[in-house]
Amino acid sequence: AEQAGNAAIQLGYLCRLEQALELSEAAMSLDRRLGSELSFSAVNEASVAALHADLGHYDRALEIGQRCVDALRRSGLPHFLVSAENTLAAAYLQLGR
């Protein structure tokens, strides 16, 4: 799951957003099946939320992004929390909210 998430981030850097989203969602699914710790799952969800926002899927970005922010607040990973909050804020800005 971790390697799939890392590869998805690299695909995003290469602007291969659809492929990155597909692989990120696979990593999230693996996280759930493996029972990964909350913090790791939330980091993968942050990537999925950002990719949905980049692709204009704002409903999904906001849904996943808020869930991710809530989980990261509980996990004690402030550096990932800031990134997830930024993704959520950018999506709201793009929607004019």
VMD Tcl script that draws the C-alpha trace (Angstrom):
set ca {
  {0.00 0.00 0.00}
  {2.80 2.39 0.89}
  {4.66 1.80 -2.38}
  {1.46 2.21 -4.40}
  {0.85 5.53 -2.64}
  {4.41 6.68 -3.33}
  {4.18 5.69 -7.00}
  {0.87 7.55 -7.29}
  {2.48 10.73 -5.98}
  {5.22 10.42 -8.59}
  {2.62 9.98 -11.34}
  {0.94 13.15 -10.10}
  {4.25 15.02 -10.35}
  {4.41 13.84 -13.97}
  {0.90 15.29 -14.58}
  {-0.52 11.81 -15.16}
  {-3.44 12.63 -12.88}
  {-5.91 9.94 -13.94}
  {-3.30 7.22 -13.45}
  {-2.23 8.76 -10.16}
  {-5.82 8.81 -8.93}
  {-6.36 5.19 -9.93}
  {-3.22 4.08 -8.10}
  {-3.98 6.28 -5.05}
  {-7.44 4.78 -4.76}
  {-5.90 1.30 -5.01}
  {-3.52 2.24 -2.17}
  {-6.49 3.42 -0.08}
  {-8.28 0.15 -0.74}
  {-5.18 -1.80 0.28}
  {-4.93 0.29 3.45}
  {-8.46 -0.68 4.40}
  {-7.91 -4.37 3.63}
  {-4.64 -4.48 5.52}
  {-5.94 -2.49 8.47}
  {-3.18 0.09 8.16}
  {-2.74 2.57 10.96}
  {-4.94 5.65 10.83}
  {-2.13 8.10 10.03}
  {-0.90 6.19 6.97}
  {-4.43 5.80 5.61}
  {-5.06 9.51 6.10}
  {-1.92 10.41 4.14}
  {-3.12 8.29 1.21}
  {-6.55 9.92 1.47}
  {-4.91 13.35 1.30}
  {-3.39 12.40 -2.05}
  {-6.74 11.15 -3.33}
  {-8.49 14.35 -2.24}
  {-5.84 16.52 -3.95}
  {-6.08 14.53 -7.17}
  {-9.88 14.79 -7.21}
  {-9.56 18.56 -6.77}
  {-6.96 18.78 -9.56}
  {-9.32 16.87 -11.86}
  {-12.28 19.12 -10.96}
  {-14.14 16.46 -8.92}
  {-14.83 18.92 -6.13}
  {-17.60 16.99 -4.37}
  {-15.30 14.01 -3.90}
  {-12.34 16.24 -3.02}
  {-14.32 17.97 -0.27}
  {-15.80 14.75 1.09}
  {-12.50 12.89 1.23}
  {-10.54 15.99 2.19}
  {-12.65 16.74 5.25}
  {-12.50 13.13 6.42}
  {-8.74 13.20 5.91}
  {-8.27 16.47 7.82}
  {-10.28 15.10 10.73}
  {-8.19 11.90 10.79}
  {-4.90 13.80 10.55}
  {-5.90 16.04 13.47}
  {-6.33 12.89 15.56}
  {-3.11 11.29 14.28}
  {-0.64 13.94 15.40}
  {1.02 14.47 12.00}
  {0.98 18.28 11.68}
  {3.03 18.47 8.46}
  {0.53 16.26 6.60}
  {-2.38 18.08 8.26}
  {-1.24 21.43 6.87}
  {-1.05 19.98 3.36}
  {-4.51 18.40 3.64}
  {-6.01 21.63 4.99}
  {-4.42 23.52 2.10}
  {-5.98 21.11 -0.42}
  {-9.38 21.59 1.20}
  {-9.02 25.39 1.28}
  {-7.95 25.51 -2.38}
  {-10.98 23.43 -3.41}
  {-13.30 25.79 -1.51}
  {-11.62 28.79 -3.14}
  {-12.02 27.33 -6.61}
  {-15.70 26.83 -5.86}
  {-16.01 30.44 -4.67}
  {-16.83 29.51 -1.09}
}
mol new
graphics top color blue
foreach p $ca { graphics top sphere $p radius 0.5 }
foreach p [lrange $ca 0 end-1] q [lrange $ca 1 end] { graphics top cylinder $p $q radius 0.2 }
display resetview
